[in-house]
Amino acid sequence: MAGGLKIGESCLTDRDVVRSARRVTWLGFWVNAILGTGKVIAGIFGRSSAMLADGIHSFSDFVTDIIVIIFVGVARRKANERYQYGHGKYETFATMLVALILAIVGVMFFVDGAEKTWHSFHGRHLESPTWMALIMAVVSILSKEWLYRYTRKVGERIQSAVVVANAWHHRSDALSSLATLAGISGAMFLGPAWRVLDPIAAMIVSIFIIIVAFQIGTPAIKELLEVSLPSDIVHGMYNVIGSTPGVEAFHRFASRRNGNRMILDFHIKVNPHITVDHGHHIASEVEQRLKDAYGDGMMVNIHVEPYLGQQVDRNNMCE
């Protein structure tokens, strides 16, 4: 169905997709506002560098939420004369920005934690965190884990990579708060010698964040560089094309993504003695079979050529 997204037996229009993405993102936005404010206050008055860093992490979510709100609508716009393949790369670009922000925040956490750890091992006195920081860490873990699960569920339902990426941002915040909780607990209950656990927790937080940034950023970078689709999907498409009645052979297969849309370009070879109309019918059948197997939203560009006896492999592919 043009202009929509099939999910099981239901169909979501582009307007439904944008509305769902923005609704869940605004929810995350306000949760981050409350948590970020609470964490910074708890970090300052609760004497915890890990909690303060965690609060800054939550405030960084403001930026990523705004990116999602802006770009998810742009990405669903129809193709036009300027963007003839659609606006899907805007969503990819937004996903990459989310990953970049995560990576920068992660590096900042690590540097700050490493400096405080170094000073602690060289005689600098560190203050013990208070119950305010400990309670805030527990609240953050519970709320951010719930937000991660809810956001990811919505992102997978509407098949939006940037919403799923933002869900992982929420999960990274939950993991960072878990490390923060461990560091604060150790610093509070194990005595003055263990207060260094608080900045060490901040360093552990940074590692989680950088890993998540890499996981969500790599696919986006590959898409912007127009890396081909995964090999298992490509070989499945080979089978669909080569097994279509009337296709004697095919070659020059190329694939890429544009946001949530797959784009294919290839040539099929048909009996040179059939009519142009028959050749067109075969090409249309190939396109429909691919869409039935991999989704109506894909774009398939097929060039029809005469088959002149070229040698083919088991997929009917030739040189």
N, C-alpha and C positions, 0 to 999 in steps of 0.2 A: 504493500500500500504506500503510495507516494505521500510524503509529508508526515509519515507516522512511523511508529516503532512497534513491531510485533513482540509481545511478551506472552508466551503460551497461547491462550485462546483470546486474550485481550489485545487491545491496540492503544498505544499512547501517542497522541499527536505531539508535534514539536512544542506546542504551547503547554501541554501537560508536562512534558519533560522539563522545560524551563521553569515552570511554576513549582514543580517538586524540588528541583535543584535549589532554587532560591529560597524556598521555605525551610529546607533542612539546613541551608547555609546560614540563614538569619538566626535560626535557633542556636547554632554553634556560635555565632557572633555574640549573642547576648550572654550565653553561658561563659564564653571566654572573657567577656567584659567583667562579669561578676567575679569569676575565678581569678583573673589577672589582678584585679584590684585587691581582692582578699589575700592573694599570695604575696604581693609586694608589701602590703601592710604587715602581714605575718612575718615576712622575711626581715623587715626592718625592726619591728618591735619584738619579734621572737628571736632575734639575733642568729639568723640562719642564712648563710651565704647560698646554700643549696636551694632553699625556699625562695630567696630573692631571684636567683637565676631561673628557677622554675616559673616564677611570676612573669619574668621578662619573656620566657618562652610562650606563655599563654597570651601575652600582649602581641607577640609576633603573629599569633593566629588571626588577629584583627586584619592584618595586611592580606594574608592568604584568603580569608573569607571575602574580603572586598574584591580580590582578584577573581574569585569564583563567581560572585554575584554579577560582576561586569561581563566576564568573558563567556560564561555559559550561555547567555542570551545571544551574544554575537555569533558563537559557534553554530547555533541552530538556524541562522538566517539562510534563506534560499540562495542558490547560485545566481549570480548576475553577470553583467558584461565584464566587470573588473575581476570578480572572483568566480571564474567559470567552473571550478571544481568545488564550489561551496566555501564555507568559512570554518571548516573543521579544524584547520591548523591553529586557529585562535585558541581552541580548547587545549591543544597540545602545548602551545606556547605558555598558556596559563599553568598547566601542570608542571612544566619545566621551571617556571618562576616559583611555584610552591616549593619544589625541591631545592632550588637555589637558596631561598630564604631559610629553609631548614638547615642547609649545610652551613650557612654563615652563622646562624644562631648557635649551632653545635660547636663550631670552632671557637666562638667567643666564650661559651661555657667552659670549654676545655682549658683555654688559656687562663681564664680567671681562677679556675679551680687549681690548676698547676701552680700558679703563683702563690696562692694561699697555702697550699700543701708544702711548697718549698720553704716558705717563711716559717711555717709551724715546725718543720724538722730542724730549723736553724734557730730555735729558741723563742720565736714570737708567740705570745700568749693569744689563744683563741677563746672567745666567750662561748659558754654553753648555750645551745638553743633552748627555747622555752616550750611549754605545752601549747601555746598558740600556734607555733609552727608545726608541731606534731599533728594537731587536730586538723589543720588546714591541708596537710598532706593527705590524710585519710579522705577528707571531703573531695579533694581533687581527683584521687584515684577512682573513687566510685562514680563521680559525675562524668569524668572524661571517658571512662571505659563504656559507660552507657551511651554516651554521645557517639563514640567510635562505632559501636554495633549498629546503632540506629542509622547513622550517616552512610555506613557501608551498605546496609541493606537497601537504602533508597538509591544509592549510586549504582548498585548492581541491577536493580529493577529497571532503572531508566538507561542503563548502559552508558554511563558518563564517567570517563576516566578521571576527569578533574575532581568530581565529587568523591569518587573512591580515594583519590590521592589525598583529598582533604580529610577523609575519614582516618587515613593512616596518620595524618598530622595529629588528630585527636588521640590516637593510640600512642603515639610517641610522647604526648603530654602525660598520659596515664603511666607509661613506663618511667618517664622521668620523675614523676611524683612518687612512684614506688621506690626508686633508688634514693630519692630525697627522704622518704620515710625511714628507710634503713639507715641512712647517714645521720639523720636527726636523732633517731632512737639510740644509736650507738654513742653519739656525742653526749646525749643526756644521761644515759644510765650506766655507762662503762667507765666513767671517771674522766678527769682532765686530760690524761694521756691519750684518750681516744677522741678528743674533740676534732682531730684532724679528719675524722670520718665524714664530717659535714662537707668540706671542700672536695674530698675524694668522691663523695656522692655526686657533686656537681660535675666532676670529670666523667663519671660513669653515665650520667644523663647525656652528656655531649656525644658519647659514643653511640648510644641508642639513636639519637637524632640524626647523626651523620649516616648511619646505616640505612635508616628509613629514607633519607634524602636520596641516597644512591639507588635504592630499590624503586622509588617512584620516578626518579629523574632519568634513569637509563632508557626505559622504553620511550619516553618523550623525546629524548635526544635522537634516538634511532629513527623515530618517525619524522622528525624535522630534517634528518639527513636522508630520508626516503629509503631506509633499509627495507629489503623485501619482507614479505610476510613470513612467519615461522615455517620451517620446512615441512612439518606435518600437515599444515593447512595447504601449502603449495602442492604437495604430492596428492592430497585428496582432490584438489582441483584438477590436477592432471588426469586423474581417473574419471572425473565427471566429463571433462572435455573429450578425452580419447574414446570414451564409451558411447558418446552420443551418436545415434544412427545418422549416417551421411558424412561424418567426419572421417576422412581417409587418413589425415595426419594433421599435426599442428606444430608450430614452432614460434620462436621469438616471444616467449611468455615473459611478462614482467609484472610485478605486483608491488603495491605500496599502500600506505594508509593515509587518510586525510581525516583526522579526528576519529570518529567512530565509523567512518566509511572506508571500505576496502575498494581499491581501484585496480582493475586488471586490464592489461593490453596484450593481445596475442593474435597470431594469424592462424586460420584454419585452412586446410586444403580439402577440396571437394572434387567430385567427378567433373572433369572439364567439359563434359557433354550435356550437363543439366542446364536448365534455364537460370537466368539471374534471379528470378523469383524463387525458384527452388533453393538456390544457394542462400538467399536471404532467409528463407524459412529455417534452414539448418542452423544458421548463425543465431536466429532468434530462439531456437530450441536450446542451443548451448547456453545462451544467456539466462533463460528461464530456469534451466536445471541448476546452474550455479547459484542463482538467487534462492531457489527452493532449498538448497543445501546450506547456504551461508548467509542468507538474509536479503530482504528486498532492497535494503539501503545501499548495496554495493553498486559501483559503476563499472560496466563491462564494455570495453572497446574492442571490436572484432574486425579484422581484415580478412576477406575471403579471397583465396587463391586457387588455381587449378592444381590438382594432384597429378604429378608427372612421373609417378613410380619411385619416388625417393624412399630410401630405406628408413624404417621406423623402429622404435624400441617397443617395449611391452606396453607402454602408455600411449602408443601411436604418435609419439613425438619424433620429429625428424630434425635434421640440421638446418 
